[in-house]
Amino acid sequence: MIRINENYTKLTASYLFADIAKRVSAYAAAHPEHKVIRLGIGDVTEPLPPVCVEALHAASDEMAQRASFKGYGPEQGYAFLREAVAEHDYAARGCHIAADEIFISDGAKCDCGNIQEIFATDIRLAIPDPVYPVYIDTNVMAGRTGPNADGRYEGVCYLESTPANGYVPAVPSAPADLVYLCFPNNPTGAVATRAQLAAWVAYAKRHQAVLLFDSAYEAFIRDPAIPHSIYEIEGARDVAIEFRSFSKTAGFTGTRCAYTVVPKTVMAWDRSGKPHPLHALWNRRQTTKFNGVAYPIQKAAAAIYTGAGKEQTRALTDFYLGNARLIREAMGRLGLACVGGDNAPYIWINTGQDSWKFFDLLLERAQVVCTPGAGFGRCGEGHARISAFNSRENVVEALERIARALR
Ligand code: MLT
């Protein structure tokens, strides 16, 4: 008799954003007269930068000619993109990351979800609360946790982000082996200072742990004192893996391109105490299970690193940050405390009420979709996330409707 992976039965019934999409579709079907404005899932609305579109066209033409046609590419990504990333995202910020330490992929979500495969199942996890659900759910699926009781999986060290700590959790006193961090944070939009990140690097060194640093939203950082990469912190090359994405930086949520940095110096140990470079394990995993990102998509991603590409992507992130500013100001006028939105595209609102009730209220009275904080974990209760990813027109209209609904 075929049996299931019973770890799946520990999960909540559906993935957070799938659950919200279902509720919103049901509402929209029941109320076709209303236009629903989606500020829930962080999905971009503005078209690809022109440099990316030009690169896509040119690469498609190459694929149409025998002489320039390409079949399978390298599983790790084409050298032209890995080299551009190493130069512009790392060397330019003083980080020593070699091109062959960069693995191009089809999404930070996939990489954040898949990376746990290269670690033992009986390691100790430290996971933020609230959290991007992929980090916790994929570990539940892999059997690294006990059952869920009261919104918490047994055996996980939760790093609580609360109003009291400014939504940036401190290093715990207990040791953990694998630590998930995300800055600028999803869902709170909070950013970590150099000192806070240095404390995590020191923690990882002390406990022979690995940090998984998700910096998918670094392009939204405007405060020059805030690090964009964990590798800006001394010693991080020995203990950290970093995830980046072109999704929000350049409008690639539908186009799919991202990368993961695994420095050759990051180690994990086997049962006998022998160290193994994680670079070799991730390379083994990717070459076995992944066939690379389409050539035209990688060409489009590489175009971002040209002079025009940098200007166009900056204009794109500036545009969404303009939305974020409007959202923050509107929440302030409503007397709702919030964080995020200044160096991140998410605004985390302290609603002071049940977060699903707040979600229903916005949907029913304003026809605006937000993400209920409780969907990101127990510490998200009482909060809601509003995403700045939408057209200016829709954001302005959504804010007017929210103001009317909450007055
Ligand atoms: C979010 O809304 O948190 C993100 O768009 C989800 C994702 O990037 O997978």
Boltz pocket constraint, residues with backbone or C-beta under 6 A from the ligand:
constraints:
  - pocket:
      binder: B
      contacts: [[A, 40], [A, 41], [A, 42], [A, 43], [A, 109], [A, 132], [A, 186]]
      max_distance: 6.0
